[in-house]
Amino acid sequence: MTDSPKVLISETQLRTRVTELAQQISHGYASVDELFLIGILKGAFMFLADLTRALTIRHRVDFIALSSYGMKGARPGAVRLVLDLRESIRDRHVLVVEDIVDTGETLAYLLEMLAARHPASLKTCALVTKPSRRVKPVPLEYVGFEIPDAWVVGYGLDYKERYRTLPYIGTLDGMP
Ligand code: 5GP
């Protein structure tokens, strides 16, 4: 495996698309008092930071951390909550911000958990999606990029905790 990931989505492409997504979201929630963004740690931290700075509507941010046992060969579909929100989302307009949707198991679990807390609305935004890998159908209202089945790193995404802070999204040689 080489050390430098091959560029799949460049820094410029990311910047352009994240700005577009922020415009779409700002437009979509224009009539809402305040948008409640939930970032999924750790992967979404960089995307969320850039996305929120480009929003033109009032919003607040909170975080959830999940650990997925389904990653790379382990038991698929098992997701565990390791950090919960600090605030209630009851009657709030919630947008879940995910780094990447692969099988959909993580987001499906999360949406079920959040829906039970009675938000006013509940939608999703994913920077990257791999539609060919989907096992659980999940609604995605805002999507940055559709990619083929490959393990990607950078811009928040890791491989064994490496590459998270790369400014672009890339693929690793030797990975599927
Ligand atoms: P899902 O539950 O949709 O199968 O997987 C979602 C989670 O798996 C993501 O939030 C992310 O943590 C991890 N994941 C899935 N595909 C990739 C990938 O290509 N690269 C990285 N770094 N993480 C991934």
Backbone and ligand atoms as CSV (ligand in chain L), in Angstrom:
chain,resi,resn,atom,element,x,y,z
A,1,MET,N,N,0.849,-1.204,0.000
A,1,MET,CA,C,0.000,0.000,0.000
A,1,MET,C,C,0.887,1.258,0.000
A,2,THR,N,N,0.677,2.150,-0.959
A,2,THR,CA,C,1.499,3.359,-0.983
A,2,THR,C,C,1.029,4.322,0.096
A,3,ASP,N,N,1.856,5.286,0.412
A,3,ASP,CA,C,1.547,6.176,1.524
A,3,ASP,C,C,0.628,7.326,1.155
A,4,SER,N,N,0.740,7.810,-0.099
A,4,SER,CA,C,-0.085,8.944,-0.495
A,4,SER,C,C,-1.327,8.494,-1.238
A,5,PRO,N,N,-2.488,8.745,-0.667
A,5,PRO,CA,C,-3.713,8.358,-1.371
A,5,PRO,C,C,-3.830,9.061,-2.720
A,6,LYS,N,N,-4.428,8.345,-3.661
A,6,LYS,CA,C,-4.652,8.898,-5.005
A,6,LYS,C,C,-5.878,9.804,-4.951
A,7,VAL,N,N,-5.776,10.983,-5.511
A,7,VAL,CA,C,-6.887,11.942,-5.421
A,7,VAL,C,C,-8.124,11.429,-6.154
A,8,LEU,N,N,-9.234,11.389,-5.441
A,8,LEU,CA,C,-10.516,11.037,-6.059
A,8,LEU,C,C,-11.384,12.290,-6.152
A,9,ILE,N,N,-11.424,13.061,-5.064
A,9,ILE,CA,C,-12.157,14.334,-5.051
A,9,ILE,C,C,-11.177,15.392,-4.535
A,10,SER,N,N,-10.872,16.338,-5.400
A,10,SER,CA,C,-9.829,17.315,-5.065
A,10,SER,C,C,-10.332,18.353,-4.068
A,11,GLU,N,N,-9.382,19.087,-3.522
A,11,GLU,CA,C,-9.701,20.151,-2.570
A,11,GLU,C,C,-10.649,21.176,-3.212
A,12,THR,N,N,-10.384,21.517,-4.461
A,12,THR,CA,C,-11.224,22.492,-5.164
A,12,THR,C,C,-12.631,21.958,-5.366
A,13,GLN,N,N,-12.723,20.687,-5.785
A,13,GLN,CA,C,-14.057,20.076,-5.957
A,13,GLN,C,C,-14.820,20.054,-4.634
A,14,LEU,N,N,-14.129,19.742,-3.564
A,14,LEU,CA,C,-14.772,19.719,-2.243
A,14,LEU,C,C,-15.295,21.101,-1.883
A,15,ARG,N,N,-14.452,22.106,-2.082
A,15,ARG,CA,C,-14.824,23.474,-1.703
A,15,ARG,C,C,-16.070,23.915,-2.475
A,16,THR,N,N,-16.052,23.654,-3.779
A,16,THR,CA,C,-17.183,24.059,-4.624
A,16,THR,C,C,-18.463,23.357,-4.206
A,17,ARG,N,N,-18.372,22.057,-4.016
A,17,ARG,CA,C,-19.574,21.261,-3.716
A,17,ARG,C,C,-20.118,21.578,-2.319
A,18,VAL,N,N,-19.222,21.775,-1.360
A,18,VAL,CA,C,-19.675,22.077,0.004
A,18,VAL,C,C,-20.395,23.434,0.015
A,19,THR,N,N,-19.889,24.380,-0.748
A,19,THR,CA,C,-20.558,25.684,-0.846
A,19,THR,C,C,-21.939,25.529,-1.468
A,20,GLU,N,N,-22.025,24.704,-2.527
A,20,GLU,CA,C,-23.328,24.457,-3.166
A,20,GLU,C,C,-24.305,23.813,-2.187
A,21,LEU,N,N,-23.814,22.817,-1.439
A,21,LEU,CA,C,-24.683,22.149,-0.467
A,21,LEU,C,C,-25.176,23.142,0.581
A,22,ALA,N,N,-24.291,24.004,1.036
A,22,ALA,CA,C,-24.674,24.999,2.039
A,22,ALA,C,C,-25.749,25.936,1.485
A,23,GLN,N,N,-25.629,26.257,0.210
A,23,GLN,CA,C,-26.645,27.120,-0.428
A,23,GLN,C,C,-27.980,26.395,-0.506
A,24,GLN,N,N,-27.938,25.143,-0.915
A,24,GLN,CA,C,-29.182,24.340,-0.995
A,24,GLN,C,C,-29.838,24.214,0.368
A,25,ILE,N,N,-29.028,23.953,1.376
A,25,ILE,CA,C,-29.566,23.785,2.736
A,25,ILE,C,C,-30.129,25.114,3.231
A,26,SER,N,N,-29.413,26.176,3.014
A,26,SER,CA,C,-29.882,27.504,3.454
A,26,SER,C,C,-31.210,27.838,2.790
A,27,HIS,N,N,-31.322,27.475,1.535
A,27,HIS,CA,C,-32.549,27.703,0.782
A,27,HIS,C,C,-33.672,26.798,1.317
A,28,GLY,N,N,-33.344,25.528,1.499
A,28,GLY,CA,C,-34.335,24.547,1.949
A,28,GLY,C,C,-34.920,24.848,3.323
A,29,TYR,N,N,-34.114,25.482,4.170
A,29,TYR,CA,C,-34.569,25.775,5.535
A,29,TYR,C,C,-34.812,27.272,5.750
A,30,ALA,N,N,-35.017,27.996,4.657
A,30,ALA,CA,C,-35.153,29.453,4.755
A,30,ALA,C,C,-36.308,29.877,5.659
A,31,SER,N,N,-37.346,29.059,5.709
A,31,SER,CA,C,-38.527,29.474,6.479
A,31,SER,C,C,-38.483,28.968,7.928
A,32,VAL,N,N,-37.396,28.336,8.288
A,32,VAL,CA,C,-37.302,27.733,9.622
A,32,VAL,C,C,-36.542,28.672,10.566
A,33,ASP,N,N,-36.984,28.740,11.811
A,33,ASP,CA,C,-36.354,29.605,12.822
A,33,ASP,C,C,-34.871,29.325,12.996
A,34,GLU,N,N,-34.611,28.038,13.191
A,34,GLU,CA,C,-33.240,27.631,13.456
A,34,GLU,C,C,-33.060,26.174,13.046
A,35,LEU,N,N,-31.933,25.893,12.422
A,35,LEU,CA,C,-31.618,24.526,12.010
A,35,LEU,C,C,-30.689,23.894,13.047
A,36,PHE,N,N,-30.989,22.658,13.381
A,36,PHE,CA,C,-30.173,21.923,14.361
A,36,PHE,C,C,-29.341,20.889,13.603
A,37,LEU,N,N,-28.054,21.156,13.485
A,37,LEU,CA,C,-27.169,20.248,12.744
A,37,LEU,C,C,-26.540,19.242,13.698
A,38,ILE,N,N,-26.594,17.983,13.299
A,38,ILE,CA,C,-25.940,16.946,14.103
A,38,ILE,C,C,-24.805,16.344,13.288
A,39,GLY,N,N,-23.586,16.579,13.727
A,39,GLY,CA,C,-22.414,16.023,13.052
A,39,GLY,C,C,-22.078,14.666,13.642
A,40,ILE,N,N,-21.752,13.732,12.765
A,40,ILE,CA,C,-21.399,12.390,13.227
A,40,ILE,C,C,-19.864,12.284,13.302
A,41,LEU,N,N,-19.396,12.091,14.513
A,41,LEU,CA,C,-17.949,12.006,14.749
A,41,LEU,C,C,-17.433,10.601,14.456
A,42,LYS,N,N,-16.164,10.458,14.094
A,42,LYS,CA,C,-15.283,11.589,13.887
A,42,LYS,C,C,-15.352,12.097,12.443
A,43,GLY,N,N,-15.762,11.233,11.542
A,43,GLY,CA,C,-15.595,11.483,10.116
A,43,GLY,C,C,-16.140,12.780,9.567
A,44,ALA,N,N,-17.222,13.303,10.169
A,44,ALA,CA,C,-17.873,14.480,9.568
A,44,ALA,C,C,-17.308,15.806,10.064
A,45,PHE,N,N,-16.282,15.758,10.914
A,45,PHE,CA,C,-15.864,17.009,11.558
A,45,PHE,C,C,-15.387,18.080,10.575
A,46,MET,N,N,-14.673,17.686,9.560
A,46,MET,CA,C,-14.124,18.677,8.633
A,46,MET,C,C,-15.203,19.193,7.682
A,47,PHE,N,N,-16.013,18.272,7.205
A,47,PHE,CA,C,-17.139,18.622,6.332
A,47,PHE,C,C,-18.082,19.569,7.070
A,48,LEU,N,N,-18.410,19.233,8.307
A,48,LEU,CA,C,-19.347,20.057,9.073
A,48,LEU,C,C,-18.773,21.456,9.309
A,49,ALA,N,N,-17.483,21.518,9.596
A,49,ALA,CA,C,-16.843,22.816,9.849
A,49,ALA,C,C,-16.933,23.712,8.614
A,50,ASP,N,N,-16.693,23.142,7.452
A,50,ASP,CA,C,-16.759,23.933,6.221
A,50,ASP,C,C,-18.201,24.254,5.845
A,51,LEU,N,N,-19.069,23.262,6.016
A,51,LEU,CA,C,-20.480,23.442,5.663
A,51,LEU,C,C,-21.120,24.556,6.505
A,52,THR,N,N,-20.889,24.515,7.798
A,52,THR,CA,C,-21.542,25.489,8.688
A,52,THR,C,C,-21.067,26.913,8.399
A,53,ARG,N,N,-19.811,27.045,8.033
A,53,ARG,CA,C,-19.305,28.398,7.755
A,53,ARG,C,C,-19.883,28.978,6.479
A,54,ALA,N,N,-20.421,28.113,5.618
A,54,ALA,CA,C,-21.022,28.609,4.374
A,54,ALA,C,C,-22.544,28.750,4.476
A,55,LEU,N,N,-23.129,28.341,5.593
A,55,LEU,CA,C,-24.584,28.484,5.748
A,55,LEU,C,C,-24.954,29.940,5.978
A,56,THR,N,N,-26.099,30.330,5.447
A,56,THR,CA,C,-26.527,31.716,5.629
A,56,THR,C,C,-27.771,31.790,6.516
A,57,ILE,N,N,-28.132,30.660,7.111
A,57,ILE,CA,C,-29.302,30.642,7.998
A,57,ILE,C,C,-28.837,30.418,9.437
A,58,ARG,N,N,-29.728,30.727,10.376
A,58,ARG,CA,C,-29.394,30.519,11.790
A,58,ARG,C,C,-29.338,29.020,12.082
A,59,HIS,N,N,-28.303,28.610,12.769
A,59,HIS,CA,C,-28.171,27.180,13.062
A,59,HIS,C,C,-27.377,26.966,14.342
A,60,ARG,N,N,-27.522,25.777,14.900
A,60,ARG,CA,C,-26.681,25.353,16.010
A,60,ARG,C,C,-26.145,23.966,15.705
A,61,VAL,N,N,-25.098,23.590,16.421
A,61,VAL,CA,C,-24.385,22.357,16.094
A,61,VAL,C,C,-24.243,21.486,17.332
A,62,ASP,N,N,-24.470,20.210,17.176
A,62,ASP,CA,C,-24.186,19.246,18.236
A,62,ASP,C,C,-23.585,18.001,17.572
A,63,PHE,N,N,-23.122,17.092,18.398
A,63,PHE,CA,C,-22.423,15.925,17.841
A,63,PHE,C,C,-22.911,14.610,18.430
A,64,ILE,N,N,-22.783,13.586,17.624
A,64,ILE,CA,C,-23.012,12.213,18.063
A,64,ILE,C,C,-21.811,11.403,17.600
A,65,ALA,N,N,-21.390,10.471,18.441
A,65,ALA,CA,C,-20.342,9.547,17.986
A,65,ALA,C,C,-20.880,8.128,18.038
A,66,LEU,N,N,-20.653,7.421,16.963
A,66,LEU,CA,C,-21.095,6.033,16.864
A,66,LEU,C,C,-19.883,5.174,16.587
A,67,SER,N,N,-19.915,3.978,17.098
A,67,SER,CA,C,-18.864,3.078,16.652
A,67,SER,C,C,-19.538,1.964,15.875
A,68,SER,N,N,-18.984,1.707,14.716
A,68,SER,CA,C,-19.587,0.722,13.827
A,68,SER,C,C,-18.712,-0.519,13.800
A,69,TYR,N,N,-19.307,-1.629,14.177
A,69,TYR,CA,C,-18.558,-2.891,14.105
A,69,TYR,C,C,-18.594,-3.444,12.697
A,70,GLY,N,N,-19.356,-2.798,11.841
A,70,GLY,CA,C,-19.529,-3.311,10.484
A,70,GLY,C,C,-18.369,-2.988,9.569
A,71,MET,N,N,-17.411,-2.224,10.063
A,71,MET,CA,C,-16.345,-1.775,9.173
A,71,MET,C,C,-15.354,-2.877,8.852
A,72,LYS,N,N,-15.110,-3.028,7.579
A,72,LYS,CA,C,-14.058,-3.899,7.074
A,72,LYS,C,C,-14.028,-5.277,7.701
A,73,GLY,N,N,-15.030,-6.032,7.373
A,73,GLY,CA,C,-14.968,-7.449,7.689
A,73,GLY,C,C,-15.557,-7.861,9.025
A,74,ALA,N,N,-15.771,-6.919,9.930
A,74,ALA,CA,C,-16.341,-7.296,11.220
A,74,ALA,C,C,-17.846,-7.538,11.061
A,75,ARG,N,N,-18.512,-7.825,12.169
A,75,ARG,CA,C,-19.942,-8.127,12.133
A,75,ARG,C,C,-20.716,-6.960,11.537
A,76,PRO,N,N,-21.397,-7.168,10.403
A,76,PRO,CA,C,-22.070,-6.035,9.769
A,76,PRO,C,C,-23.315,-5.611,10.528
A,77,GLY,N,N,-23.608,-4.358,10.466
A,77,GLY,CA,C,-24.882,-3.876,10.981
A,77,GLY,C,C,-24.908,-3.539,12.448
A,78,ALA,N,N,-23.853,-3.843,13.181
A,78,ALA,CA,C,-23.866,-3.555,14.610
A,78,ALA,C,C,-23.318,-2.153,14.850
A,79,VAL,N,N,-24.168,-1.279,15.364
A,79,VAL,CA,C,-23.761,0.103,15.587
A,79,VAL,C,C,-24.005,0.428,17.058
A,80,ARG,N,N,-23.085,1.162,17.673
A,80,ARG,CA,C,-23.209,1.479,19.087
A,80,ARG,C,C,-23.023,2.990,19.275
A,81,LEU,N,N,-23.863,3.563,20.122
A,81,LEU,CA,C,-23.760,4.989,20.414
A,81,LEU,C,C,-22.677,5.197,21.470
A,82,VAL,N,N,-21.665,6.012,21.151
A,82,VAL,CA,C,-20.623,6.236,22.159
A,82,VAL,C,C,-20.622,7.671,22.698
A,83,LEU,N,N,-21.301,8.577,22.020
A,83,LEU,CA,C,-21.456,9.948,22.527
A,83,LEU,C,C,-22.806,10.469,22.069
A,84,ASP,N,N,-23.602,10.930,23.031
A,84,ASP,CA,C,-24.943,11.397,22.686
A,84,ASP,C,C,-24.987,12.925,22.630
A,85,LEU,N,N,-26.107,13.442,22.117
A,85,LEU,CA,C,-26.317,14.888,22.045
A,85,LEU,C,C,-26.383,15.478,23.444
A,86,ARG,N,N,-26.052,16.763,23.550
A,86,ARG,CA,C,-26.170,17.444,24.840
A,86,ARG,C,C,-27.553,18.036,25.024
A,87,GLU,N,N,-28.230,18.267,23.901
A,87,GLU,CA,C,-29.524,18.964,23.968
A,87,GLU,C,C,-30.640,18.105,23.412
A,88,SER,N,N,-31.847,18.460,23.795
A,88,SER,CA,C,-33.025,17.781,23.254
A,88,SER,C,C,-33.277,18.279,21.822
A,89,ILE,N,N,-33.766,17.377,20.972
A,89,ILE,CA,C,-34.125,17.797,19.609
A,89,ILE,C,C,-35.637,17.865,19.423
A,90,ARG,N,N,-36.374,17.677,20.489
A,90,ARG,CA,C,-37.833,17.711,20.386
A,90,ARG,C,C,-38.281,19.033,19.745
A,91,ASP,N,N,-39.138,18.917,18.726
A,91,ASP,CA,C,-39.709,20.061,18.010
A,91,ASP,C,C,-38.664,20.904,17.264
A,92,ARG,N,N,-37.499,20.391,17.090
A,92,ARG,CA,C,-36.478,21.137,16.336
A,92,ARG,C,C,-36.312,20.543,14.936
A,93,HIS,N,N,-35.841,21.388,14.026
A,93,HIS,CA,C,-35.589,20.935,12.657
A,93,HIS,C,C,-34.154,20.417,12.587
A,94,VAL,N,N,-34.053,19.107,12.398
A,94,VAL,CA,C,-32.761,18.432,12.534
A,94,VAL,C,C,-32.219,17.989,11.174
A,95,LEU,N,N,-30.950,18.278,10.957
A,95,LEU,CA,C,-30.250,17.781,9.771
A,95,LEU,C,C,-29.024,16.998,10.247
A,96,VAL,N,N,-29.033,15.708,9.921
A,96,VAL,CA,C,-27.911,14.846,10.286
A,96,VAL,C,C,-26.831,14.982,9.212
A,97,VAL,N,N,-25.617,15.278,9.647
A,97,VAL,CA,C,-24.515,15.473,8.699
A,97,VAL,C,C,-23.523,14.319,8.815
A,98,GLU,N,N,-23.506,13.502,7.776
A,98,GLU,CA,C,-22.678,12.290,7.735
A,98,GLU,C,C,-21.511,12.493,6.778
A,99,ASP,N,N,-20.395,11.860,7.081
A,99,ASP,CA,C,-19.270,11.886,6.156
A,99,ASP,C,C,-19.560,11.029,4.922
A,100,ILE,N,N,-19.909,9.756,5.195
A,100,ILE,CA,C,-20.077,8.826,4.076
A,100,ILE,C,C,-21.145,7.793,4.419
A,101,VAL,N,N,-21.972,7.495,3.436
A,101,VAL,CA,C,-22.981,6.446,3.620
A,101,VAL,C,C,-22.607,5.282,2.721
A,102,ASP,N,N,-22.412,4.150,3.360
A,102,ASP,CA,C,-21.919,2.958,2.675
A,102,ASP,C,C,-23.064,1.939,2.618
A,103,THR,N,N,-23.168,1.035,3.590
A,103,THR,CA,C,-24.299,0.096,3.605
A,103,THR,C,C,-25.596,0.790,4.019
A,104,GLY,N,N,-25.474,1.889,4.749
A,104,GLY,CA,C,-26.653,2.600,5.249
A,104,GLY,C,C,-27.036,2.195,6.665
A,105,GLU,N,N,-26.349,1.189,7.217
A,105,GLU,CA,C,-26.693,0.665,8.553
A,105,GLU,C,C,-26.557,1.745,9.628
A,106,THR,N,N,-25.490,2.497,9.576
A,106,THR,CA,C,-25.235,3.514,10.604
A,106,THR,C,C,-26.334,4.570,10.585
A,107,LEU,N,N,-26.619,5.076,9.407
A,107,LEU,CA,C,-27.618,6.139,9.289
A,107,LEU,C,C,-29.018,5.627,9.636
A,108,ALA,N,N,-29.323,4.391,9.232
A,108,ALA,CA,C,-30.635,3.810,9.540
A,108,ALA,C,C,-30.824,3.719,11.054
A,109,TYR,N,N,-29.800,3.271,11.734
A,109,TYR,CA,C,-29.828,3.158,13.199
A,109,TYR,C,C,-30.046,4.529,13.824
A,110,LEU,N,N,-29.283,5.481,13.331
A,110,LEU,CA,C,-29.334,6.835,13.873
A,110,LEU,C,C,-30.684,7.507,13.638
A,111,LEU,N,N,-31.219,7.341,12.449
A,111,LEU,CA,C,-32.494,7.977,12.121
A,111,LEU,C,C,-33.620,7.417,12.982
A,112,GLU,N,N,-33.575,6.120,13.226
A,112,GLU,CA,C,-34.594,5.506,14.073
A,112,GLU,C,C,-34.495,6.061,15.496
A,113,MET,N,N,-33.275,6.165,15.982
A,113,MET,CA,C,-33.054,6.674,17.344
A,113,MET,C,C,-33.504,8.134,17.465
A,114,LEU,N,N,-33.170,8.935,16.463
A,114,LEU,CA,C,-33.497,10.364,16.517
A,114,LEU,C,C,-34.993,10.606,16.309
A,115,ALA,N,N,-35.618,9.844,15.436
A,115,ALA,CA,C,-37.056,10.009,15.173
A,115,ALA,C,C,-37.860,9.787,16.457
A,116,ALA,N,N,-37.380,8.871,17.295
A,116,ALA,CA,C,-38.079,8.567,18.554
A,116,ALA,C,C,-38.032,9.746,19.533
A,117,ARG,N,N,-37.186,10.732,19.227
A,117,ARG,CA,C,-37.080,11.912,20.114
A,117,ARG,C,C,-37.965,13.067,19.645
A,118,HIS,N,N,-38.777,12.814,18.650
A,118,HIS,CA,C,-39.796,13.749,18.169
A,118,HIS,C,C,-39.285,15.113,17.697
A,119,PRO,N,N,-38.355,15.104,16.741
A,119,PRO,CA,C,-37.972,16.390,16.136
A,119,PRO,C,C,-39.111,16.919,15.260
A,120,ALA,N,N,-39.104,18.220,14.977
A,120,ALA,CA,C,-40.114,18.791,14.074
A,120,ALA,C,C,-39.919,18.236,12.668
A,121,SER,N,N,-38.652,18.091,12.257
A,121,SER,CA,C,-38.330,17.436,10.991
A,121,SER,C,C,-36.964,16.788,11.126
A,122,LEU,N,N,-36.726,15.794,10.278
A,122,LEU,CA,C,-35.475,15.037,10.363
A,122,LEU,C,C,-35.004,14.706,8.949
A,123,LYS,N,N,-33.884,15.318,8.544
A,123,LYS,CA,C,-33.355,15.064,7.206
A,123,LYS,C,C,-31.873,14.738,7.291
A,124,THR,N,N,-31.316,14.347,6.139
A,124,THR,CA,C,-29.921,13.907,6.147
A,124,THR,C,C,-29.100,14.594,5.060
A,125,CYS,N,N,-27.837,14.754,5.375
A,125,CYS,CA,C,-26.885,15.295,4.419
A,125,CYS,C,C,-25.632,14.441,4.487
A,126,ALA,N,N,-25.224,13.885,3.357
A,126,ALA,CA,C,-24.003,13.070,3.331
A,126,ALA,C,C,-23.048,13.648,2.305
A,127,LEU,N,N,-21.801,13.803,2.692
A,127,LEU,CA,C,-20.830,14.319,1.732
A,127,LEU,C,C,-20.603,13.306,0.606
A,128,VAL,N,N,-20.477,12.044,0.991
A,128,VAL,CA,C,-20.190,11.001,0.006
A,128,VAL,C,C,-21.158,9.841,0.196
A,129,THR,N,N,-21.587,9.244,-0.912
A,129,THR,CA,C,-22.402,8.036,-0.823
A,129,THR,C,C,-21.893,7.002,-1.814
A,130,LYS,N,N,-22.013,5.751,-1.389
A,130,LYS,CA,C,-21.635,4.637,-2.274
A,130,LYS,C,C,-22.892,3.819,-2.528
A,131,PRO,N,N,-23.707,4.219,-3.496
A,131,PRO,CA,C,-25.010,3.567,-3.710
A,131,PRO,C,C,-24.915,2.064,-3.969
A,132,SER,N,N,-23.840,1.621,-4.610
A,132,SER,CA,C,-23.736,0.192,-4.956
A,132,SER,C,C,-23.563,-0.693,-3.723
A,133,ARG,N,N,-23.244,-0.103,-2.587
A,133,ARG,CA,C,-22.998,-0.872,-1.364
A,133,ARG,C,C,-24.211,-0.910,-0.428
A,134,ARG,N,N,-25.270,-0.221,-0.821
A,134,ARG,CA,C,-26.401,-0.052,0.099
A,134,ARG,C,C,-27.084,-1.369,0.460
A,135,VAL,N,N,-27.281,-1.569,1.737
A,135,VAL,CA,C,-28.021,-2.720,2.258
A,135,VAL,C,C,-29.341,-2.240,2.837
A,136,LYS,N,N,-29.256,-1.147,3.608
A,136,LYS,CA,C,-30.453,-0.527,4.184
A,136,LYS,C,C,-30.769,0.737,3.390
A,137,PRO,N,N,-31.949,0.820,2.804
A,137,PRO,CA,C,-32.289,2.059,2.099
A,137,PRO,C,C,-32.472,3.203,3.094
A,138,VAL,N,N,-31.774,4.289,2.880
A,138,VAL,CA,C,-31.910,5.453,3.772
A,138,VAL,C,C,-32.173,6.706,2.935
A,139,PRO,N,N,-33.037,7.575,3.414
A,139,PRO,CA,C,-33.300,8.800,2.659
A,139,PRO,C,C,-32.113,9.762,2.784
A,140,LEU,N,N,-31.645,10.266,1.637
A,140,LEU,CA,C,-30.559,11.264,1.651
A,140,LEU,C,C,-31.059,12.512,0.932
A,141,GLU,N,N,-31.316,13.562,1.676
A,141,GLU,CA,C,-31.871,14.778,1.058
A,141,GLU,C,C,-30.779,15.626,0.393
A,142,TYR,N,N,-29.615,15.653,0.987
A,142,TYR,CA,C,-28.501,16.437,0.439
A,142,TYR,C,C,-27.284,15.522,0.299
A,143,VAL,N,N,-26.746,15.432,-0.923
A,143,VAL,CA,C,-25.602,14.544,-1.179
A,143,VAL,C,C,-24.513,15.311,-1.917
A,144,GLY,N,N,-23.281,15.158,-1.453
A,144,GLY,CA,C,-22.154,15.815,-2.104
A,144,GLY,C,C,-21.691,15.073,-3.341
A,145,PHE,N,N,-21.279,13.832,-3.158
A,145,PHE,CA,C,-20.691,13.048,-4.256
A,145,PHE,C,C,-21.125,11.594,-4.178
A,146,GLU,N,N,-21.422,11.017,-5.342
A,146,GLU,CA,C,-21.626,9.571,-5.443
A,146,GLU,C,C,-20.333,8.965,-5.936
A,147,ILE,N,N,-19.855,7.930,-5.241
A,147,ILE,CA,C,-18.604,7.300,-5.679
A,147,ILE,C,C,-18.814,5.796,-5.826
A,148,PRO,N,N,-17.943,5.143,-6.604
A,148,PRO,CA,C,-18.030,3.671,-6.706
A,148,PRO,C,C,-17.537,3.019,-5.416
A,149,ASP,N,N,-17.617,1.724,-5.350
A,149,ASP,CA,C,-17.204,0.990,-4.158
A,149,ASP,C,C,-15.684,1.018,-4.013
A,150,ALA,N,N,-15.200,1.872,-3.114
A,150,ALA,CA,C,-13.772,1.939,-2.809
A,150,ALA,C,C,-13.644,2.510,-1.405
A,151,TRP,N,N,-12.585,2.150,-0.714
A,151,TRP,CA,C,-12.351,2.734,0.609
A,151,TRP,C,C,-11.670,4.082,0.419
A,152,VAL,N,N,-12.307,5.134,0.900
A,152,VAL,CA,C,-11.744,6.461,0.692
A,152,VAL,C,C,-11.294,7.071,2.017
A,153,VAL,N,N,-10.300,7.929,1.910
A,153,VAL,CA,C,-9.738,8.589,3.099
A,153,VAL,C,C,-9.562,10.081,2.833
A,154,GLY,N,N,-9.344,10.812,3.923
A,154,GLY,CA,C,-9.092,12.246,3.811
A,154,GLY,C,C,-10.337,13.060,4.081
A,155,TYR,N,N,-10.149,14.345,4.361
A,155,TYR,CA,C,-11.244,15.274,4.636
A,155,TYR,C,C,-12.155,14.688,5.732
A,156,GLY,N,N,-11.526,14.181,6.780
A,156,GLY,CA,C,-12.256,13.616,7.919
A,156,GLY,C,C,-12.283,12.107,7.954
A,157,LEU,N,N,-12.100,11.486,6.789
A,157,LEU,CA,C,-12.197,10.024,6.706
A,157,LEU,C,C,-10.829,9.375,6.929
A,158,ASP,N,N,-10.841,8.257,7.634
A,158,ASP,CA,C,-9.568,7.637,8.003
A,158,ASP,C,C,-9.425,6.210,7.469
A,159,TYR,N,N,-8.209,5.737,7.565
A,159,TYR,CA,C,-7.955,4.301,7.517
A,159,TYR,C,C,-7.102,4.016,8.745
A,160,LYS,N,N,-7.680,3.295,9.706
A,160,LYS,CA,C,-6.988,3.048,10.979
A,160,LYS,C,C,-6.445,4.331,11.595
A,161,GLU,N,N,-7.274,5.360,11.611
A,161,GLU,CA,C,-6.962,6.678,12.199
A,161,GLU,C,C,-5.920,7.484,11.419
A,162,ARG,N,N,-5.527,7.019,10.264
A,162,ARG,CA,C,-4.597,7.811,9.440
A,162,ARG,C,C,-5.361,8.558,8.363
A,163,TYR,N,N,-4.761,9.564,7.835
A,163,TYR,CA,C,-5.227,10.331,6.661
A,163,TYR,C,C,-6.418,11.266,6.914
A,164,ARG,N,N,-6.923,11.329,8.142
A,164,ARG,CA,C,-8.120,12.134,8.403
A,164,ARG,C,C,-7.969,13.602,8.015
A,165,THR,N,N,-6.778,14.142,8.190
A,165,THR,CA,C,-6.620,15.584,8.004
A,165,THR,C,C,-6.112,15.967,6.606
A,166,LEU,N,N,-6.100,15.007,5.704
A,166,LEU,CA,C,-5.791,15.364,4.311
A,166,LEU,C,C,-6.852,16.340,3.804
A,167,PRO,N,N,-6.478,17.318,2.999
A,167,PRO,CA,C,-7.479,18.288,2.514
A,167,PRO,C,C,-8.312,17.777,1.339
A,168,TYR,N,N,-8.010,16.600,0.835
A,168,TYR,CA,C,-8.770,16.038,-0.286
A,168,TYR,C,C,-9.244,14.628,0.074
A,169,ILE,N,N,-10.102,14.046,-0.778
A,169,ILE,CA,C,-10.526,12.663,-0.581
A,169,ILE,C,C,-9.812,11.795,-1.602
A,170,GLY,N,N,-9.223,10.714,-1.103
A,170,GLY,CA,C,-8.456,9.865,-1.999
A,170,GLY,C,C,-8.658,8.394,-1.723
A,171,THR,N,N,-8.134,7.592,-2.624
A,171,THR,CA,C,-8.199,6.135,-2.446
A,171,THR,C,C,-6.792,5.610,-2.168
A,172,LEU,N,N,-6.768,4.459,-1.497
A,172,LEU,CA,C,-5.484,3.855,-1.160
A,172,LEU,C,C,-5.225,2.676,-2.073
A,173,ASP,N,N,-3.996,2.569,-2.559
A,173,ASP,CA,C,-3.632,1.386,-3.347
A,173,ASP,C,C,-3.722,0.166,-2.443
A,174,GLY,N,N,-4.164,-0.926,-3.015
A,174,GLY,CA,C,-4.231,-2.142,-2.226
A,174,GLY,C,C,-5.514,-2.291,-1.455
A,175,MET,N,N,-6.384,-1.267,-1.507
A,175,MET,CA,C,-7.704,-1.367,-0.862
A,175,MET,C,C,-8.726,-1.604,-1.962
A,176,PRO,N,N,-9.802,-2.289,-1.629
A,176,PRO,CA,C,-10.827,-2.543,-2.648
A,176,PRO,C,C,-11.466,-1.268,-3.139
L,1,5GP,P1,P,-22.449,2.291,6.786
L,1,5GP,O1,O,-23.081,2.046,8.116
L,1,5GP,O2,O,-23.249,3.172,5.881
L,1,5GP,O3,O,-22.038,1.010,6.109
L,1,5GP,O4,O,-21.073,2.973,7.055
L,1,5GP,C1,C,-20.988,4.221,7.542
L,1,5GP,C2,C,-19.673,4.448,8.234
L,1,5GP,O5,O,-18.643,3.535,7.813
L,1,5GP,C3,C,-19.193,5.828,7.892
L,1,5GP,O6,O,-19.722,6.781,8.762
L,1,5GP,C4,C,-17.698,5.658,8.004
L,1,5GP,O7,O,-17.314,5.822,9.340
L,1,5GP,C5,C,-17.447,4.221,7.600
L,1,5GP,N1,N,-17.080,4.117,6.180
L,1,5GP,C6,C,-17.802,3.561,5.196
L,1,5GP,N2,N,-17.148,3.628,4.021
L,1,5GP,C7,C,-15.990,4.262,4.275
L,1,5GP,C8,C,-14.868,4.642,3.458
L,1,5GP,O8,O,-14.794,4.431,2.242
L,1,5GP,N3,N,-13.858,5.278,4.103
L,1,5GP,C9,C,-13.869,5.541,5.434
L,1,5GP,N4,N,-12.809,6.161,5.954
L,1,5GP,N5,N,-14.912,5.215,6.224
L,1,5GP,C10,C,-15.945,4.575,5.651
